[in-house]
């Protein structure tokens, strides 16, 4: 009888970047499955389903409008205050949802991580795509609000995909950092909701960033979401909203640095994920 030679599968902990991204492409069907599964879980196994994606931003917008617009009477750069707030909530909610889901994605898929090999970056990346569904729903709400106020966008709306890409750049870097840290330090998951809650109030969501004194605006722009939010308002609203270009450059550079460093740390941690999860 002919002797059967067993085959060995060698999985290298630090595969070269080219091979790693080839593996990610090879496992694209797993990526599609994770996206579809998360969509079903989010919208089918809830009491209100898709309505939650509509109610949450609307209620938050009403609260900010009441507190900052009606009570505090903050300036709105010549724009109806609900539109000013909702234009900022579009990128902020996308950032907050994607970061929250992405930071817990590896822990939530622990059984999958310990059973088969695949590039682990597929898991947090899939949560980013799912958050785009909520973003699309919020964009439809924004369009309805703009029609209600008779406030049609100008030519600058064509730049909106660029600012969405900038938001994806920022959240991808943060999500990779948080996902890897969450595996190594389990109490880190309690820090992310606090940071998001804090970030909501220090970001220009309920107010126009033009309220920040000129001498502090560049420092304020080290919050990467400042440039993104200002960009969304500039693209959607045709009032007095302007972009602070030095701040946008700072936000862009910081977002790129977050992504590159996040990729580096995630890949450095990836080889021990199955052991410590």
N, C-alpha and C positions, 0 to 999 in steps of 0.2 A: 504493500500500500504506500501511496505517496504521502510523505509526511507534510503536515500543514504547518506552515511557519506563521506564528502569531504576529499580527501587525501592531505597532505601537504608535500612539498619537502623542506627539510632543507639543505641549503648550508652553510657550516661552512667556515668562512674566513681563518682560520688557521688549515686546516686539517692535521692530523699527516702524517709524511713523507710516511709511508707505504701506507696509503689510497690515498695520492696524486699521487704516481706513479702508483697505480692500476688504478686510474681515467685516467691518461695519456695513459696507455695501452688500456683502454676501448674505448678511443676516437682515436684510431690509424687510423681508416678510415678517420676521419677528417684531420689527419696529411697527409695521402696519397693524399687526395683531394687538400689540400693547395700546396703540392709539385707539383702536376700535373698542377694545375692552374697557378702557378708561372712560370713553364717551358713553358707553352703555351704563356703566356703574354710576356715572355722575348724573345722567338725565333720566334713567329708567328706575333706579332704585331709590327714588326720593318721593316725598309726598307731593310736592308741587312741580317736580320735573323741571322743564325748561323755564317755567315761570320764575324760578329762583334767580336765574341769570338776568331777568328783567326787573324783578322787585328790588334786589339788593342795590344795584347802582342808582335806581330811582329814589329809594329811601335815603341813601347816603347823600345824594344830590339835594334832596329836600331839606335834610338836616343842615348841610353846609349853607344852603341859601337862606334858611331861617336865621342861623346864628351869625354868619358873617355878612350876609347881604341885607337882611331886614333889621336885625338888632344892632350889629356893629357898624352897619352902613359903610362897609369898605368899598373903595372905588373898583369899578369893573372895566376900565379902559373903554368906555362907551359901548359895551356889549351887555345884553341882558344877562343878569347874574347867573341864572340857571345854565345858560349856554357856556359861560366862562368856566363854571364848575364842572360841567359834564365833559367839556372838551379836555379837561385835565384828568378826569377820572378814567377816560378811555385808556391812556397808557398806564396810569397808576394801577388800576384794577388788573390789567394784563400782567404787569410786573408782579404785583402782590400774589395773584393766583398762581402764576407760573413758579415763583420762588417758593411759595408754601408747598405746592405739590412736588416740585423738583427736589426740595430738601428732604422730603420723607420718602422719595421714590425708591431708594435702595432698600430701606428698612421694610417698606411695604411689599417688596418683591424678594424677600430673603430666601424663600424656598426655591425660587427660580435660580438665584445666584449660586446656591450650593449644589445644584444638580447638573447643570450643563455649562459649557463654555460659550461665551459670546462677548463681544466688546461691551463692557458695562455701561458705556456712555449712551447706548441706545435707550436705556431706561429713563434717565432724566431728560433726554432729548424728546422722548415721546410725550412727556407732560407739557413741554413747551407747545407742541402742536395742539394738544387738547385745549390749552388756554386760549388759543387763537379762535376757537369756536365761541367762547364767551365774548371775546373781543368783537367778533363779527356781529353778534346779537346786540352788543352795546352800540356799535356803529349804526345799526338799523334804528335804534332808539334815538341816537343823535340826529340822524337824518329826519326823523319825524318831528323832533323838537325844532329843528331849523326851519322846517316847513311851517310849523305852527307860528313861529315868530316872524315868518317872512324874511328869513335871514339866510340868503343863499351864498355859498362860498364863491370865491373868485378863482383866478388862475392858480393861486398858490396851493390849491388842493392837490395838484399833481405831485407835489413834494411829500405828501403824506406817507407814501410807502418808504421813503428814506428815513423818516423819523420813527416809523414802526420798526424798521431794520435796526435803528440805533437802540430802541427799547429791547429788542431781541438780543442784541449784543450785550447789553448790560445785564439782563436777567439770566442769560446763558452762563456768563462768568460767575455771577453770584450763586446760581443754582448748583454749578459744579463744585464750588467751594463748600457750600452748605451740605450737599449730599454726601461728600466724602467725610467732612467733619462730623456729620450726624452719625455715621457708622462708627467712627472711632470714639466719639464722646457722646454718649446717649443723652446726656442732659442738655446737649446743644439744641435739641428740638424745642426746648422751652424758650430759648433765646430768640429764635426766628420770629414767632408771633409778636414778641415785644418790640423787636426792631422794626417790623412792618407797621405796627401801631404808632410807634414813635416817628417813623418815616413819613406817615400820612400827614402828620401835623407840621413837620419841618419842610416838607415839599410844598410847592406853590399850588396846592389843589383847591383850597378854599379861598385863595386870594391870588392876586396878580403878582408876579415876581418883581414887577416894577416898583412895588412898595418897599423892597429891600434897598437900603441906602446904597448909593453908587459905590462908595468905598468898600462895601462888603460884598458886592455882587460877584466878583471873581472868586472869592473864597466860598461864597454860597454855592457856586456852580460846581464845587467838588462833590456835591451830591449829584450823581450822574442823571437822576431823574429830572433835575431842574431843566437841563437843556432839552430833554425829550418832551416834557410838558409844555415848555415855551414853544417848541417846534410844532406840536399838535395845535396849539392855539393859533399860532401864526398861519398854519396851513388851512385851518377850518374857519377862522373868524376874520372878518374884514374890517374890524374896528381899528382902534389905536394900538392893538397888540403888535409889538415888535420883538425881534430876536436880539438878545445880547450876544453878539457873535463871538467875542472872546470866551464867554461862558460856555457857548455851544462847543467850541473847540476843546475846552477843558473837559467837558462831559464826554465828548467823543473819544479823546485820548484815554480818559480814565476807564471808559467802558471797554475799549480795546485791551487795555492792560488787565482788566478783570478777567476778560475771556482768555487771554493767553496764559495768565498765571493760573486760572481755574483749570484749564486743560493740563497744564504741567502738574499741578497738585493732584488732580483726579487720576491721571495716568500713573503718578508715583504711588498713589494709595491703592490703585485698582488691583494690584497683584496680591494684596493681603485682605481684600474685601471678604472673600468667602471664609477666611479663617476667623475674622473678628466680628462678623455680623451676627 
